[in-house]
Amino acid sequence: MSRNTVVVAGLALVIAIVAVVLPFVMPGSEGVDNTAEIDALRARIDSLSAQQQEQSDLKIAYVNAEDAFTVFTDAVASYRQRANDKAGEIVGLQQEFLQSTISRDDYEQRLMQLRAELLDAQFATDMGMIDQMLAADGFSDIRTDLTALKEEAQPVVEEMNNLLATAQTGVISTSEFDSRYAQLEAAYAQLDQLLVSAASSKIITAARDISIEEGYDLVLRAKNVIVYRNPAVMIDITDLVKAELDSYL
C-alpha cells in the first residue's frame, strides 16, 4: 500500500470516528464541556489532509537515457560515419564474393584490410570522444580518470595501427590476422564500455542538476522502469538533460 493510500485511509478513518463519537462528546444537559476532544479530532483531520496535499504535490520526471546518450554520439559523428562506411564496404565485398565476381584469395585479402580499417575507425571514434571530453570544462571532475584511460589505451591503438598497416600490405596470414584482431577487438570492447560508463555518469549528473533546478522530487529512467505514465503528472526532461550535456561539451 502506498503512503498516499495510507494517508487517505487514515483520513477516512478519523472522519468515521468523528461521525460516531461527536454525538457523545457534544456538551449535554449536565454541562460537560468536551471542546478539547473535538478540537483534537479536528486537528488530526487537518494534519492528515495536509499530508495528502503534500503527497499530491510530489513532482516526478523521467529521462530516456538512450536518447540522451546521442549527445555523445553526435559529437563524434564524423568518426562514426567513417566506421559505418567501412561496415558498408564489408557488406558489399561479401555480396561480390557470393556472386562469384571476386576470387577467394582476393576476397580474403580485401576482407582482412576492411575489417582492420573498421576496427581502427571504431578506436578512432572512442579516442576522439575522450579527447573532446578532456578538452571540455564540463568533464573536469573526471579528467583524471579520462587521462588514465587514454594513456592505457595508447599501446592498444599503436598495435591497431600496426595490424592495419600489415593488413594493407597483404603480408599476413589469415590465422595470424584473426588472432591479433580478436585481441584488439576485445580491448576495444573494454575501452568502449569504460567510455560509455563515463558518459553515463554525466547523464546522471545532468539529470540531477536539472531536477534540482526545476524542483523535481523524483526522477526515473524510462527504459525497463516506466510502463505507463500520466503526462500531466510525470514529465519528460530528456531534452533538458540533452541541453545540459551539450553545455558540458
C-alpha positions in Angstrom: 0.0 0.0 0.0 1.4 3.4 -0.9 2.0 6.2 1.6 -0.7 8.3 -0.2 -3.2 5.4 0.1 -2.4 5.2 3.8 -3.0 8.9 4.3 -6.3 8.7 2.6 -7.3 5.7 4.6 -6.3 7.3 7.8 -8.2 10.4 7.0 -11.3 8.4 6.2 -10.9 6.5 9.5 -10.7 9.7 11.5 -13.7 11.2 9.8 -15.7 8.0 10.6 -14.6 8.2 14.2 -15.7 11.8 14.4 -19.1 10.8 13.0 -19.6 8.2 15.7 -18.0 10.0 18.6 -19.2 13.5 18.1 -22.8 13.0 19.3 -21.4 11.6 22.5 -18.9 14.4 23.2 -21.1 17.4 22.5 -22.0 19.4 25.6 -25.0 17.8 27.2 -27.6 18.8 29.7 -25.1 18.0 32.5 -23.0 20.9 31.3 -19.9 18.7 30.4 -17.5 20.7 28.1 -15.8 18.4 25.5 -14.4 21.2 23.4 -10.8 19.9 23.9 -11.7 16.5 22.5 -13.4 18.0 19.5 -10.5 20.3 18.8 -8.1 17.4 19.0 -10.1 15.4 16.4 -10.3 18.4 14.1 -6.6 19.0 14.4 -6.0 15.3 13.4 -8.2 15.7 10.4 -6.4 18.9 9.3 -3.0 17.1 9.7 -4.0 14.2 7.6 -5.5 16.5 5.0 -2.2 18.4 4.8 -0.2 15.2 4.4 -2.5 14.1 1.5 -2.0 17.5 -0.2 1.8 17.2 0.3 1.8 13.8 -1.5 -0.3 15.2 -4.4 2.3 17.9 -4.9 5.1 15.4 -5.4 7.0 16.3 -8.7 8.1 13.3 -10.7 10.1 13.2 -14.0 11.8 10.7 -16.2 14.8 10.5 -18.6 15.3 8.5 -21.7 19.0 7.7 -21.2 19.5 6.2 -24.6 18.2 9.3 -26.3 20.3 11.5 -24.0 23.4 9.4 -25.0 23.0 10.6 -28.6 24.6 13.9 -27.5 27.9 12.0 -27.3 27.5 10.0 -30.5 26.6 13.2 -32.4 29.7 14.8 -31.0 31.8 12.2 -32.9 29.5 11.9 -35.9 32.3 12.2 -38.5 34.3 9.3 -36.9 31.1 7.2 -36.7 30.4 7.8 -40.4 33.8 6.5 -41.3 33.1 3.3 -39.3 29.7 3.0 -41.0 31.2 3.4 -44.4 33.7 0.6 -43.7 30.9 -1.7 -42.5 29.0 -1.0 -45.7 32.1 -1.8 -47.8 32.4 -5.2 -46.0 28.7 -6.0 -46.9 29.4 -5.0 -50.5 32.5 -7.2 -50.6 30.6 -10.2 -49.2 28.0 -9.7 -51.9 30.7 -9.7 -54.6 32.0 -13.0 -53.3 28.6 -14.6 -53.2 28.1 -13.5 -56.8 31.5 -15.0 -57.7 32.8 -11.7 -59.1 35.9 -11.9 -56.9 38.3 -14.8 -56.2 38.6 -16.3 -52.7 42.1 -15.1 -52.3 41.3 -11.6 -53.3 38.2 -11.7 -51.1 40.1 -12.8 -48.0 42.8 -10.3 -48.5 40.4 -7.4 -49.0 38.3 -8.6 -46.1 41.2 -8.5 -43.7 42.0 -5.0 -44.8 38.4 -3.8 -44.4 38.0 -5.4 -41.0 41.2 -3.8 -39.8 40.0 -0.4 -41.2 36.6 -0.8 -39.5 38.1 -1.6 -36.1 40.6 1.2 -36.5 37.7 3.6 -37.2 36.0 2.4 -34.0 39.1 3.0 -32.0 39.4 6.5 -33.5 35.8 7.2 -32.6 36.3 6.4 -28.9 39.7 8.2 -28.7 38.1 11.2 -30.4 35.4 11.2 -27.8 37.9 11.0 -25.0 39.8 14.0 -26.5 36.6 16.0 -26.6 35.8 15.2 -23.0 39.3 16.1 -21.9 39.1 19.5 -23.6 35.7 20.3 -22.1 35.3 22.1 -18.7 32.1 20.1 -18.1 34.2 16.9 -17.6 36.8 18.4 -15.3 35.5 16.3 -12.4 36.5 13.1 -14.2 39.5 14.4 -16.2 42.0 12.4 -14.2 40.1 9.1 -15.0 39.8 10.1 -18.6 43.6 10.9 -18.8 44.4 7.5 -17.3 42.0 5.8 -19.7 43.7 7.4 -22.7 47.1 6.5 -21.5 46.1 2.9 -21.0 44.5 2.7 -24.5 47.5 4.2 -26.3 49.6 1.0 -26.6 46.5 -0.8 -27.9 45.9 1.9 -30.5 49.5 1.6 -31.6 49.0 -2.2 -32.0 45.9 -1.4 -34.0 47.9 0.8 -36.3 50.5 -2.0 -36.8 47.8 -4.5 -37.7 46.2 -2.1 -40.1 49.5 -1.4 -41.9 50.2 -5.2 -42.1 46.8 -6.0 -43.5 47.1 -3.2 -46.1 50.4 -4.6 -47.4 49.0 -8.1 -47.5 51.9 -9.8 -45.8 50.0 -11.6 -43.0 48.2 -15.0 -42.9 44.5 -15.2 -42.2 45.2 -17.2 -39.0 47.7 -14.6 -37.7 45.4 -11.8 -38.6 42.4 -13.4 -36.8 44.4 -14.0 -33.7 45.7 -10.4 -33.4 42.3 -9.0 -34.5 40.5 -10.9 -31.7 42.8 -9.5 -29.1 42.3 -6.0 -30.3 38.6 -6.4 -30.7 38.4 -7.5 -27.0 40.5 -4.5 -26.0 38.2 -2.2 -27.9 35.1 -3.6 -26.2 36.6 -2.9 -22.8 37.6 0.6 -23.8 34.2 1.3 -25.2 32.5 0.0 -22.1 34.6 2.3 -19.9 33.8 5.3 -22.1 30.1 4.5 -22.0 30.3 4.4 -18.2 32.0 7.8 -18.1 29.3 9.3 -20.4 26.5 7.7 -18.4 27.8 9.2 -15.2 27.5 12.6 -16.8 23.9 11.9 -17.9 23.1 11.2 -14.2 24.9 14.4 -13.2 22.9 16.4 -15.8 19.6 14.8 -14.7 20.4 15.6 -11.1 21.2 19.3 -11.9 18.1 19.7 -13.9 16.0 18.1 -11.2 17.4 20.4 -8.5 16.9 23.5 -10.7 13.3 22.5 -11.7 12.3 21.3 -8.2 11.6 17.6 -9.1 11.4 15.2 -6.1 11.9 12.0 -8.1 13.5 11.2 -11.5 13.2 7.8 -13.1 14.8 6.2 -16.1 12.4 5.4 -18.9 13.8 2.1 -20.1 12.8 -1.0 -18.0 11.2 1.2 -15.4 8.2 3.1 -16.7 5.3 1.0 -18.1 2.7 3.8 -18.1 2.8 7.4 -17.3 0.3 10.2 -16.9 1.8 13.1 -19.0 0.2 15.6 -16.7 2.0 14.1 -13.6 5.2 12.5 -14.9 7.3 14.9 -17.0 9.9 14.0 -19.7 13.0 16.0 -19.0 15.2 14.2 -21.6 15.5 17.3 -23.8 16.6 19.4 -20.8 19.2 16.8 -19.9 20.5 16.8 -23.5 20.8 20.5 -23.5 22.7 20.3 -20.2 25.1 17.7 -21.7 25.7 19.9 -24.7 26.8 22.6 -22.3 29.3 20.2 -20.7 30.9 19.6 -24.1 
